[in-house]
């Protein structure tokens, strides 16, 4: 493995140059574009001590790098330490030389040493990270609904415009929302600037002095739009209660004269029940396909990087009120020390990890699928049905499924 160390400020220009070539879509074409990103790096490090860029060096030259971030993630109502990785980039001259693998091994090892049980990232190629043990999170559903089809038109007496002086209130509102939403991260200081980027607008639901919800959005030219009629794209929406949600929906409903479609990417898969007519603009139907309602895609990916620590972290969680002794066989080819057999006893939903012992049923799966199951992104029975998980006795399939089933898919608004 090559030498990996924290990147000094003098090497930021080289890192940005590597990023510009690895991700042409970022638009880092001019010297000015690159200077802005360097200054953003410096500002993020100045304001947020939970971030650090690390690089791979060969003959003292930077050849690849990644940003590492400390997150706190709501896992079934308990906040666990979760290590984030972002902007992994490799010098084009050193691709196919295991540079990315060296970076990922360092990434996982860095957080294991610090006693984290989870790691997370947004993939540039899901298959690449899946082979390294990262499991798929909840699918992102992107709806495109006519404002007039949002069926709420109540008085908007609590809505206010938000500006930069409201940033702290917005982050506090988001953190309160996170405490009641499985999968959510507490916000880091570096995220503050995301709310007030150019062309972004913010409307809040404020009751008294307390902000209890907000919507961050931009107008975009898309299919069916004109200079006077555009789509409203939701970047983020947060609500602490039903009243806040309904009033924010009424705000969207009232934009029909200017807005063609409200475009909303979300893990929520029940929003087709919200709209009077949830269909997208595509006007076609086939008997088995049905009416197009939303586009779907893969977003964030998660990984259990220390199985023993994970079960220790979730000791207070109730695993479906189930009582069963389970042998769990986990394959982790990227991190062999994480592979192996664990004996886990569940008593009325409470978990205890054993070194050995008797068991009622054995299950087996890859670390990527294990990560997706224990975080509630997918049910065990669904993986078993498609051949991605094994069980020694099918009569326990329902029990195992209830152990790890989550009523809600993990929701994440943090982008990194």
C-alpha positions in Angstrom: 0.0 0.0 0.0 1.3 3.5 -0.9 1.9 6.2 1.7 -1.3 8.0 2.7 -1.2 11.2 4.7 -3.2 14.4 5.4 -2.8 16.7 2.5 -0.9 20.0 3.3 -2.2 23.3 2.0 0.6 23.5 -0.6 -0.8 20.4 -2.3 -4.4 21.7 -2.7 -3.7 23.0 -6.3 -2.5 19.5 -7.3 -5.5 17.9 -5.7 -7.9 20.2 -7.5 -6.1 19.6 -10.8 -6.6 15.8 -10.2 -10.3 16.4 -9.4 -10.8 18.5 -12.5 -9.6 15.7 -14.8 -11.2 12.9 -12.9 -14.6 14.6 -12.9 -14.9 16.8 -16.1 -18.6 17.3 -15.2 -17.6 19.5 -12.2 -16.8 22.3 -14.7 -13.4 23.1 -13.2 -12.1 24.4 -16.5 -10.5 27.8 -15.7 -7.9 28.9 -13.2 -10.6 31.0 -11.5 -12.8 27.9 -11.1 -10.0 26.0 -9.5 -9.0 28.8 -7.2 -12.6 29.0 -5.9 -12.5 25.3 -5.0 -9.2 25.7 -3.3 -10.6 28.6 -1.3 -13.7 26.4 -0.5 -11.4 23.7 0.9 -9.6 26.2 3.1 -12.9 27.7 4.3 -14.4 24.3 5.1 -11.4 23.3 7.1 -11.4 26.6 9.0 -15.0 26.3 10.0 -15.4 22.6 10.5 -12.9 20.5 12.4 -14.6 17.2 11.4 -13.2 17.3 7.9 -9.8 16.4 6.5 -8.3 15.7 3.0 -6.0 12.7 2.7 -3.8 11.8 -0.2 -1.8 9.0 -1.6 1.8 9.9 -2.4 4.3 8.2 -4.7 7.8 9.5 -4.9 6.6 12.5 -2.8 4.0 13.4 -5.4 0.3 13.4 -4.8 -1.4 10.9 -7.1 -4.9 10.5 -5.5 -7.0 11.8 -2.6 -10.2 11.7 -0.7 -12.0 14.0 1.8 -12.9 12.2 5.1 -15.7 13.5 7.3 -17.1 12.7 10.7 -20.9 12.2 10.7 -23.5 11.3 13.3 -26.3 9.1 11.8 -29.7 8.2 13.2 -29.8 4.4 13.1 -33.2 3.3 14.4 -33.4 6.3 16.8 -29.8 6.2 18.1 -27.0 8.4 16.7 -24.0 6.4 15.6 -20.6 7.6 14.4 -20.4 7.3 10.7 -17.3 8.0 8.6 -18.0 9.8 5.3 -15.8 9.7 2.2 -16.1 12.3 -0.6 -14.4 13.5 -3.8 -12.2 10.5 -4.3 -10.0 11.2 -7.3 -7.0 9.6 -8.9 -4.4 11.1 -11.2 -5.2 9.8 -14.7 -1.6 8.5 -15.1 -2.0 6.2 -12.1 -5.3 4.6 -12.8 -5.5 0.7 -12.7 -2.5 0.7 -10.3 -4.7 0.1 -7.2 -4.5 3.8 -6.1 -8.2 3.9 -5.5 -8.0 0.6 -3.6 -5.3 2.1 -1.4 -7.4 5.1 -0.7 -10.4 3.0 0.2 -8.4 0.8 2.5 -7.1 3.8 4.3 -10.6 5.3 4.5 -12.1 2.3 6.2 -9.0 1.7 8.4 -9.0 5.3 9.5 -12.5 5.1 10.9 -12.1 1.6 12.3 -9.1 2.8 14.3 -11.3 5.5 15.7 -14.0 3.0 16.8 -16.6 3.9 14.1 -18.8 1.0 13.0 -20.2 2.6 9.8 -18.9 4.3 6.7 -20.8 6.0 3.9 -20.4 7.7 0.6 -22.1 8.8 -2.6 -20.8 6.5 -5.5 -19.5 7.7 -8.8 -19.9 4.0 -9.8 -22.1 1.9 -7.5 -20.6 -1.4 -8.7 -17.1 -0.2 -7.9 -18.0 0.5 -4.2 -20.3 -2.5 -4.0 -17.3 -4.7 -4.7 -15.6 -3.0 -1.7 -18.5 -3.9 0.6 -20.7 -0.9 0.4 -24.4 -1.7 0.3 -27.1 0.2 -1.5 -29.2 2.6 0.5 -32.8 3.4 -0.1 -33.7 4.2 -3.7 -34.3 7.9 -4.7 -37.7 8.5 -6.2 -38.0 11.7 -8.3 -41.5 12.9 -8.7 -42.6 15.6 -11.1 -46.1 16.8 -10.0 -48.2 19.7 -11.2 -48.7 22.2 -8.4 -52.4 22.2 -8.9 -52.4 18.4 -8.2 -51.0 19.0 -4.7 -54.3 18.8 -2.8 -53.6 21.3 0.0 -54.7 24.9 -0.2 -54.8 26.1 3.4 -54.0 29.7 4.6 -50.2 30.1 4.6 -50.1 32.2 7.8 -46.9 30.7 9.2 -44.7 31.0 6.0 -41.7 33.3 6.0 -38.8 34.1 3.7 -35.5 32.9 5.1 -32.1 34.6 4.6 -28.6 34.1 5.9 -29.4 35.2 9.4 -31.7 32.2 9.6 -28.9 29.6 8.8 -28.5 28.5 12.4 -32.3 28.1 12.8 -32.5 26.0 9.7 -29.7 23.7 10.8 -31.3 23.4 14.2 -34.7 22.5 12.6 -32.9 19.9 10.4 -31.3 18.4 13.4 -34.6 18.1 15.3 -36.0 16.5 12.1 -33.1 14.1 12.1 -33.8 12.9 15.6 -37.1 11.5 14.4 -35.9 10.1 11.0 -34.0 6.9 10.6 -31.0 7.5 8.3 -30.7 11.2 8.8 -27.3 12.9 9.7 -26.9 15.7 12.1 -25.7 18.7 10.1 -22.0 19.6 9.9 -20.9 23.3 9.9 -19.6 23.0 6.3 -23.2 22.4 5.1 -24.4 25.9 6.0 -23.4 27.4 2.7 -25.6 24.9 0.8 -28.8 26.8 1.8 -27.9 30.1 0.1 -26.1 29.2 -3.0 -26.8 31.3 -6.1 -30.4 31.1 -7.4 -31.5 29.1 -4.3 -34.6 30.2 -2.4 -35.8 29.3 1.1 -39.2 29.5 2.6 -39.9 28.5 6.2 -42.7 27.5 8.4 -42.3 29.5 11.6 -44.6 29.2 14.6 -43.9 32.0 17.1 -40.1 32.2 17.1 -39.4 28.6 16.3 -38.7 27.4 12.7 -40.5 24.1 12.4 -40.0 23.4 8.7 -38.5 24.8 5.5 -38.1 24.2 1.8 -35.0 25.0 -0.2 -35.6 25.1 -4.0 -34.5 26.5 -7.3 -36.2 27.2 -10.6 -35.0 25.1 -13.5 -35.7 25.1 -17.2 -36.8 21.6 -18.1 -39.2 20.0 -20.5 -42.4 22.0 -20.9 -40.9 25.2 -19.4 -40.7 28.8 -20.8 -39.2 32.0 -19.6 -42.4 32.6 -17.7 -43.2 29.0 -16.7 -40.5 26.8 -15.2 -40.1 23.8 -13.0 -39.5 24.2 -9.2 -36.8 21.7 -8.1 -36.8 20.8 -4.4 -33.3 20.5 -3.1 -34.4 19.9 0.5 -37.6 19.9 2.5 -37.9 19.4 6.3 -41.0 19.4 8.5 -41.2 18.7 12.2 -45.0 18.1 12.2 -48.0 17.5 10.0 -49.1 21.2 10.1 -45.7 22.4 8.8 -45.8 19.8 6.0 -49.4 20.8 4.9 -48.6 24.5 4.8 -45.4 24.0 2.8 -47.4 21.8 0.4 -49.9 24.7 0.2 -47.0 27.0 -0.8 -46.2 24.6 -3.6 -49.8 24.3 -4.7 -50.1 28.1 -5.0 -47.2 28.3 -7.5 -49.3 26.9 -10.4 -49.3 30.2 -12.4 -45.5 30.1 -12.6 -44.5 26.5 -12.1 -45.0 23.7 -14.6 -43.9 20.8 -12.3 -42.7 20.4 -8.8 -39.7 18.1 -9.1 -39.0 16.3 -5.8 -36.2 13.7 -5.3 -36.9 11.8 -2.1 -36.6 8.3 -0.5 -40.4 8.5 0.3 -42.2 6.1 -1.9 -45.7 7.0 -0.9 -45.9 10.4 -2.6 -48.0 9.1 -5.5 -50.8 9.0 -2.8 -50.2 12.8 -2.2 -51.0 14.1 -5.7 -54.5 14.1 -7.2 -52.7 13.0 -10.5 -49.1 11.8 -9.8 -48.3 11.0 -13.4 -45.1 12.4 -14.9 -45.3 14.3 -18.3 -44.4 11.1 -20.3 -47.7 10.2 -21.9 -47.5 6.5 -22.5 -48.8 3.4 -20.8 -48.3 -0.3 -21.3 -50.4 -2.8 -19.4 -47.6 -4.3 -17.3 -45.7 -1.0 -16.9 -48.6 1.2 -15.7 -48.5 5.0 -15.8 -45.1 6.6 -15.3 -45.1 8.2 -11.8 -41.5 8.7 -10.8 -37.9 8.0 -11.8 -35.8 5.9 -9.5 -32.0 5.9 -8.9 -29.4 4.7 -6.5 -27.9 7.3 -4.2 -26.0 7.0 -0.9 -24.2 3.7 0.0 -23.5 2.4 3.5 -21.0 -0.1 5.0 -20.6 -1.8 8.3 -16.9 -1.6 8.9 -16.9 -3.3 12.3 -19.6 -5.9 12.8 -18.9 -6.4 16.5 -18.9 -2.6 17.2 -22.1 -2.2 15.2 -24.0 -4.7 17.4 -22.5 -3.0 20.5 -23.7 0.4 19.2 -27.3 -0.8 18.6 -27.7 -2.7 21.9 -30.5 -0.4 22.9 -32.5 -1.0 19.7 -35.5 -3.4 19.7 -35.1 -5.9 16.9 -38.7 -6.5 16.2 -39.5 -8.1 19.6 -38.1 -11.3 18.3 -36.4 -14.1 20.3 -34.1 -16.3 18.4 -30.4 -17.4 18.4 -28.8 -16.7 15.0 -25.5 -17.7 13.5 -24.5 -15.0 11.0 -21.9 -15.8 8.4 -20.6 -12.7 6.7 -18.2 -12.6 3.7 -16.1 -9.5 3.5 -13.3 -10.0 0.9 -12.2 -6.4 1.0 -11.8 -6.3 4.7 -11.0 -9.9 5.8 -10.9 -9.1 9.5 -14.6 -8.2 9.2 -15.4 -11.6 7.7 -16.5 -14.6 9.7 -19.1 -16.1 11.8 -20.9 -14.4 14.7 -23.4 -15.9 17.1 -26.1 -13.4 18.0 -28.8 -13.9 20.5 -32.0 -11.9 20.4 -34.2 -12.0 23.5 -37.5 -10.0 23.1 -35.7 -7.9 20.5 -32.6 -7.1 22.6 -29.3 -8.2 21.1 -26.2 -9.8 22.6 -23.2 -11.0 20.7 -21.6 -14.3 21.6 -18.2 -15.8 20.7 -19.8 -19.2 20.2 -22.8 -21.2 21.2 -26.0 -23.0 20.1 -28.1 -21.4 17.4 -31.6 -21.9 16.0 -30.9 -20.8 12.5 -27.9 -19.7 10.3 -27.9 -16.9 7.7 -25.2 -16.0 5.3 -24.6 -12.9 3.1 -22.0 -10.6 1.8 -21.1 -7.5 3.9 -22.6 -5.2 1.4 -26.0 -6.9 1.7 -25.6 -7.2 5.4 -25.1 -3.5 5.6 -28.2 -2.8 3.6 -30.3 -5.2 5.7 -29.3 -4.0 9.1 -29.8 -0.3 8.1 -33.3 -1.2 6.8 -32.7 -0.3 3.2 -34.0 -3.8 2.1 -35.7 -6.7 3.8 -33.9 -9.9 4.3 -36.6 -12.0 2.7 -36.4 -10.0 -0.5 -32.6 -10.7 -0.7 -33.2 -14.3 0.0 -35.9 -14.5 -2.7 -33.4 -13.2 -5.3 -30.5 -15.4 -4.2 -28.5 -12.7 -2.4 -28.8 -14.2 1.1 -29.0 -17.7 2.5 -30.8 -19.2 5.4 -30.5 -22.7 6.9 -34.2 -23.2 7.7 -36.9 -21.4 5.8 -39.3 -21.7 8.7 -37.3 -18.9 10.4 -37.5 -16.6 7.3 -40.3 -14.5 8.8 -38.5 -14.2 12.1 -35.2 -13.1 10.6 -37.1 -10.6 8.4 -38.9 -9.1 11.4 -35.5 -8.8 13.2 -34.1 -6.3 10.7 -37.2 -4.8 9.1 -37.5 -1.0 9.3 -40.9 0.7 9.0 -39.1 3.6 7.2 -36.2 3.5 4.7 -33.1 5.4 5.7 -33.5 9.1 4.7 -30.5 11.3 4.1 -30.5 15.0 3.1 -26.8 15.6 3.7 -24.7 15.9 0.5 -21.0 15.5 0.5 
